[in-house]
Amino acid sequence: MKKTAVITGASRGIGRAAALLFAENGYDLALCCRHNANLLQQTANQARQLGAVCLTYTGDMGDPDSCAGFFKEIDDTFSSIDVLINNAGISITGLFQNMTQEEWQRILSSNLSSVFYMSQQAVRRMLPRHQGCIVNVSSVWGSVGASCEVAYSAVKGAVNSMTRALAKELAPSHIRVNAAAFGAIDTDMNHFLDEEERRALCEEIPMGRMGTAQEAAVLLLQLCQGPDYLTGQIVAMDGGWI
């Protein structure tokens, strides 16, 4: 039987690349995003051309009711869930003292609460089968922190801690939990950089360039297809940057 992968933030960037790569590798898909329904549908159409059965859902996975609604549709469409990729997230840059309460709550909801609610829903469905794989998309800033990205660093650090703790809890049930901690990936999240800033950033990276969404997707697939003993790890991919 084909496996089913649930991927959040699949309308663009790493999530979109992952959806297409998983479809190429024989997975059926349940894809969601918060706003870009048209872009999400484009991703789904391409995945279907690759042979995947593809469910789409538009909603805020940082909201528990919306998350539950997504999983209700997943239950109605698929017999099981094999993989969860918690990819959805936002970045807010700026001085710490200038961050508003609304921005803080928004980054908490998008980058951390969504991981909690999505994982909880998925685990409830994986436990009876004693199998499954969760991969959280994190960042190198979750380990070392970044100036002017204090909130982003904080929530990614929390994602890393949650990954390690949940992996220990679920290991006896043969459910693996890992995180992919990416460096600078060339997606819309980094398009606020002007040409000079991008050049300066690439000069800091030993590989001499930013990573691609396709490369990030390959790591996500490899973590899902890895050995049963691989769990509780924060795997960095940053071109030797940090």
Secondary structure, DSSP 8 states (H G I E B T S, - for coil): ---EEEEESTTSHHHHHHHHHHHHTT-EEEEEESS-HHHHHHHHHHHHHTT--EEEEES-TTSHHHHHHHHHHHHHH-S---EEEE-------S-GGG--HHHHHHHHIIIIIHHHHHHHHHHHHHGGGT-EEEEEEEETHHHH--TT-HHHHHHHHHHHHHHHHHHHHHGGGTEEEEEEEE--B-SGGGTTS-HHHHHHHHHHSTTSS-B-HHHHHHHHHHHHSS-TT--S-EEEESTT--
